């Protein structure tokens, strides 16, 4: 439920930036001339955005879910790199690969159809979703780099799908955390500790900057998986109710303060970590009814929606807002944006049905092929 809500918040943040001026924006909208948008620079953003706040929620949740599963595997002495990486990579790639194909097709189509200098595909000022010279970011080496989670390290994100930046973080955190556990685990051998520490350090040096810094919110989530559930029923209820009610006001308040983006990210991560700890103290078996089905649907939509919403919204923006300009916040315009976002959610649901729901089947099929190839190699070696 929370993952789905966070994905929707990310989508709403991108939609707002494409269609409307910010509530915090004090500058006038960029004027559009016959030759295109006035050549004023895009506003520099050193403050956190609504979508970025939602990504911090994703990181904390991922740390709790994935980090918690890693810790349980170590505690039960069932840790396996092969099993772990096959699950994580299948989860990432089964939806990512078709999402990248969709991004390439839609972006190239948009660039072909909307050639006006004032089109959103030309990267006009006063928005930060679409970059100028978009076609150069769809080059094969950039797409391949994104397949192997090298965006923001060696290559940029592809086309209009700038939301893919966080997948790099997730992938490298998936590698960093087990290495960190190997270093700290009491039963690890000295060789395992030293090797893991060297690999951990090498990865941190490789990813650098924000990716390394934002590993901390991910670790907040993993730490929650270690904490004992000590809250009483009454205390946890009050905490979940009050902190959930204040979540959106806190997100708005953080954006209102002139805080550095990293400090804002940490504040958001700490706040949600406290809320998540209260939530896990209240986990109960789900009852039959509408809410469990709705929560399950939102959870299923979270990953495909995150991956596909931006190319679709940008394309529909070009169809409905040509030449591009920021709209007034009228009921008619708000209704159009809601319809556009609903279209993105429909495509995400189709991606879930066609790809994500088959993740385990794909993983087992690939592992089966791998096992057969390994067996063939072994038999040939023995016969030789």
C-alpha positions in Angstrom: 0.0 0.0 0.0 2.7 2.5 1.0 4.9 1.6 -2.0 2.0 2.2 -4.3 1.1 5.5 -2.7 4.8 6.6 -2.9 4.9 5.8 -6.6 1.7 7.9 -7.2 3.3 10.8 -5.3 6.4 10.6 -7.6 4.1 10.6 -10.6 2.1 13.6 -9.3 5.3 15.5 -8.7 6.4 15.0 -12.3 3.0 15.9 -13.6 2.9 19.0 -11.6 6.3 20.1 -13.0 5.2 19.5 -16.6 1.8 21.2 -16.4 1.7 23.7 -13.5 4.0 26.1 -11.8 5.3 25.2 -8.3 3.3 26.3 -5.3 6.7 27.6 -4.0 7.5 29.3 -7.3 8.0 33.1 -7.1 9.1 33.6 -10.6 6.7 34.3 -13.5 6.2 31.6 -16.1 8.4 31.5 -19.1 7.0 33.3 -22.1 6.7 31.5 -25.4 7.4 33.2 -28.7 6.9 32.1 -32.3 10.4 30.8 -32.3 10.0 28.9 -29.1 10.4 29.5 -25.3 12.3 32.6 -24.3 15.9 31.7 -23.8 16.0 32.0 -20.0 17.8 29.4 -18.0 15.9 26.7 -16.1 15.5 27.5 -12.4 18.2 26.0 -10.3 16.8 23.6 -7.8 18.8 23.0 -4.7 15.8 22.0 -2.6 14.0 18.7 -2.4 11.0 18.0 -4.6 7.8 16.1 -3.7 9.0 13.2 -5.9 12.4 13.1 -4.3 10.7 12.9 -0.9 8.7 9.9 -2.1 11.9 8.2 -3.3 13.3 8.5 0.2 10.2 6.5 1.4 11.0 3.9 -1.3 14.6 3.6 0.0 13.5 3.2 3.6 10.9 0.6 2.6 13.4 -1.2 0.3 15.9 -1.4 3.2 13.3 -2.8 5.5 12.0 -5.4 3.0 15.2 -6.4 1.2 17.6 -5.8 4.0 15.3 -7.6 6.4 15.2 -10.7 4.1 19.0 -10.6 3.9 19.3 -10.5 7.7 16.9 -13.4 8.1 18.8 -15.5 5.6 22.0 -14.9 7.6 20.3 -15.7 10.9 18.9 -19.0 9.5 22.3 -19.8 7.9 20.6 -20.0 4.5 22.4 -17.2 2.7 23.1 -17.7 -1.0 24.4 -15.1 -3.4 23.0 -17.0 -6.3 19.5 -17.2 -4.9 19.6 -13.6 -3.7 20.9 -12.0 -6.9 18.6 -14.1 -9.1 15.6 -12.8 -7.2 16.8 -9.2 -7.2 17.9 -9.1 -10.8 14.7 -10.8 -12.0 12.7 -8.3 -10.0 14.5 -5.4 -11.6 15.0 -6.6 -15.2 11.7 -8.3 -16.0 10.0 -4.8 -15.9 13.0 -2.6 -16.7 13.8 -4.1 -20.1 10.3 -3.6 -21.6 10.1 -0.2 -19.9 13.3 0.9 -21.6 11.9 -0.3 -24.9 8.8 1.7 -24.3 10.8 4.8 -23.4 12.8 4.6 -26.7 9.7 4.0 -28.9 7.6 6.8 -27.3 10.5 9.3 -27.1 11.5 8.8 -30.8 7.8 9.0 -31.8 7.4 12.2 -29.8 10.5 13.7 -31.3 9.2 12.8 -34.8 5.7 14.1 -34.3 6.3 17.3 -32.3 9.0 19.2 -34.1 7.9 22.7 -33.1 10.7 24.5 -31.2 8.2 25.2 -28.4 7.4 21.5 -27.9 8.0 19.9 -24.6 10.4 17.5 -26.4 12.8 20.4 -27.0 13.4 20.8 -23.2 11.9 24.3 -22.6 12.8 26.4 -19.6 10.6 26.5 -16.4 10.5 22.7 -16.1 13.1 20.1 -15.2 11.6 16.9 -16.6 12.7 17.0 -20.2 16.2 17.9 -21.2 17.3 19.6 -24.4 19.0 17.4 -27.1 16.9 14.5 -25.9 17.8 12.2 -28.8 21.4 12.1 -27.7 20.4 10.3 -24.5 18.8 7.5 -26.4 22.1 6.2 -27.8 22.7 2.5 -27.6 25.6 2.8 -25.1 23.4 4.9 -22.8 20.5 2.3 -22.9 23.0 -0.5 -22.2 24.5 1.4 -19.3 21.0 1.8 -17.8 20.3 -2.0 -18.2 23.4 -2.6 -16.0 22.5 0.2 -13.6 25.3 2.6 -14.5 23.1 5.7 -14.9 24.5 8.7 -13.0 27.8 6.9 -12.7 29.0 6.4 -16.3 26.0 7.3 -18.4 22.9 9.6 -18.1 19.4 8.3 -17.7 17.7 7.6 -21.1 15.4 10.1 -22.8 12.5 11.4 -20.8 12.7 8.6 -18.2 14.7 10.6 -15.6 13.0 8.6 -12.8 15.4 5.7 -13.6 18.1 7.4 -11.6 17.0 5.7 -8.3 17.4 2.2 -9.8 21.1 2.7 -9.8 20.9 3.3 -6.0 18.8 0.3 -5.4 21.0 -2.1 -7.4 24.2 -1.1 -5.7 22.6 -1.1 -2.3 21.5 -4.7 -3.0 25.3 -5.5 -3.3 26.6 -3.3 -0.5 24.3 -4.5 2.3 25.2 -8.2 2.2 28.9 -7.3 2.0 28.4 -5.1 5.1 26.7 -8.0 6.9 29.6 -10.3 6.0 32.0 -7.8 7.6 30.0 -7.6 10.8 28.6 -11.2 11.0 30.1 -13.1 14.0 30.5 -16.4 12.1 32.3 -14.8 9.1 35.9 -16.0 8.5 38.7 -13.4 8.5 39.1 -13.9 4.7 35.4 -13.3 4.1 35.6 -10.2 6.3 38.6 -8.7 4.5 37.3 -9.5 1.0 33.9 -8.1 1.8 35.4 -5.0 3.3 37.5 -4.4 0.2 34.6 -5.0 -2.1 32.3 -2.7 0.0 34.9 0.1 -0.1 35.6 -0.4 -3.8 31.8 -0.1 -4.6 31.5 3.0 -2.5 34.4 4.6 -4.4 32.9 3.6 -7.7 29.4 4.9 -7.1 30.5 8.1 -5.2 28.5 11.1 -4.3 24.7 11.0 -3.8 24.5 7.2 -4.3 26.9 6.6 -1.4 25.2 9.2 0.8 21.7 7.9 0.2 22.7 4.4 1.4 22.0 5.8 4.9 18.2 6.1 4.4 18.3 2.5 3.0 20.1 1.4 6.1 17.5 3.1 8.3 15.0 0.6 6.8 17.2 -2.4 7.4 17.8 -1.3 11.0 14.0 -1.3 11.6 14.0 -5.0 10.7 16.5 -5.6 13.6 14.5 -3.6 16.2 12.4 -5.5 18.7 8.6 -4.8 18.5 8.2 -3.2 21.9 5.4 -0.7 21.3 2.0 -1.3 22.9 -1.1 -1.6 20.8 -2.3 1.8 22.0 1.1 3.6 21.5 1.5 2.1 18.0 -2.0 3.1 17.0 -1.5 6.7 18.1 1.9 6.9 16.4 0.6 5.5 13.1 -2.5 7.7 13.1 -0.7 10.9 14.0 2.4 10.4 11.9 0.4 9.3 8.9 -1.9 12.3 9.2 1.1 14.6 9.4 3.1 13.0 6.6 1.9 15.2 3.7 2.1 18.4 5.9 5.7 17.5 6.8 6.6 16.9 3.2 5.2 20.3 2.3 7.0 21.9 5.3 10.4 20.4 4.4 10.1 21.9 0.9 9.2 25.3 2.4 12.4 25.6 4.4 15.6 26.6 2.5 17.4 23.4 3.5 20.1 21.7 1.5 18.7 18.8 -0.5 20.7 16.2 1.4 19.6 17.4 4.8 16.0 17.5 3.5 16.4 13.9 2.3 17.7 12.7 5.7 14.9 14.5 7.5 12.3 12.8 5.3 14.0 9.4 5.7 14.1 9.7 9.5 10.5 10.8 9.8 9.3 7.9 7.6 11.5 5.4 9.5 9.8 6.3 12.7 6.4 5.9 11.0 7.4 2.6 9.5 8.6 1.3 12.9 5.2 2.1 14.3 3.5 0.4 11.4 5.4 -2.9 11.7 4.4 -3.0 15.3 0.8 -3.1 14.1 1.2 -5.8 11.3 -1.8 -8.2 11.5 -3.1 -10.9 9.2 -5.1 -9.1 6.5 -8.9 -9.6 6.6 -11.0 -10.5 3.5 -12.5 -7.4 1.9 -12.0 -4.5 -0.4 -9.0 -2.9 1.4 -6.6 -5.9 1.1 -7.4 -6.2 -2.6 -6.9 -2.4 -3.1 -3.7 -2.4 -1.1 -2.4 -5.4 -3.1 -3.2 -3.7 -6.4 -1.4 -0.5 -5.3 1.6 -2.5 -4.2 1.7 -4.4 -7.5 1.5 -1.2 -9.5 4.3 0.6 -7.6 7.3 -0.6 -9.6 5.9 -0.6 -13.2 4.2 2.7 -12.5 7.6 4.2 -11.4 9.3 2.9 -14.6 6.7 3.8 -17.2 4.9 6.9 -16.1 7.2 9.7 -17.3 7.5 8.8 -21.0 3.7 8.5 -21.2 3.0 11.7 -19.3 5.5 13.6 -21.4 4.0 12.3 -24.7 0.5 13.2 -23.6 1.7 16.5 -22.4 3.0 17.2 -26.0 -0.4 16.1 -27.4 -2.4 18.4 -25.2 -0.1 21.3 -24.5 1.4 22.5 -27.8 3.3 24.8 -27.8 4.3 23.9 -24.3 3.4 26.3 -21.5 2.5 26.0 -17.9 -1.3 25.8 -17.4 -3.4 27.8 -15.0 -4.7 25.7 -12.0 -8.3 25.5 -13.2 -10.7 22.6 -12.6 -10.6 21.7 -16.3 -6.8 21.6 -16.4 -6.7 19.6 -13.2 -9.2 17.1 -14.7 -7.0 16.7 -17.8 -3.9 16.0 -15.7 -5.9 13.5 -13.6 -6.9 11.7 -16.9 -3.3 11.7 -18.1 -2.1 10.3 -14.8 -4.8 7.7 -15.0 -3.6 6.7 -18.4 -0.1 6.2 -17.1 -1.5 4.0 -14.3 -3.4 1.9 -16.9 -0.2 1.3 -18.8 1.5 0.4 -15.6 -1.2 -2.2 -14.8 -0.8 -3.7 -18.3 3.0 -3.9 -17.6 2.2 -5.7 -14.3 -0.1 -8.2 -16.1 2.3 -8.8 -19.0 5.6 -8.8 -17.2 5.9 -8.3 -13.5 3.4 -11.0 -12.5 5.7 -13.5 -14.4 8.9 -12.5 -12.5 9.2 -15.8 -10.6 8.5 -17.9 -13.6 11.1 -16.1 -15.6 13.7 -16.4 -12.8 13.1 -20.1 -12.4 13.2 -20.7 -16.2 16.6 -18.9 -16.4 17.9 -20.8 -13.4 16.8 -24.0 -15.1 18.7 -23.2 -18.3 21.7 -22.3 -16.2 21.5 -25.6 -14.3 21.2 -27.6 -17.5 24.2 -25.8 -19.1 26.3 -26.4 -15.9 25.3 -30.1 -15.9 26.3 -30.4 -19.5 29.7 -28.9 -18.9 30.2 -31.1 -15.8 29.3 -34.3 -17.8 31.6 -33.3 -20.7 34.5 -32.7 -18.2 34.0 -36.1 -16.5 33.7 -37.9 -19.9 37.0 -36.3 -21.0 
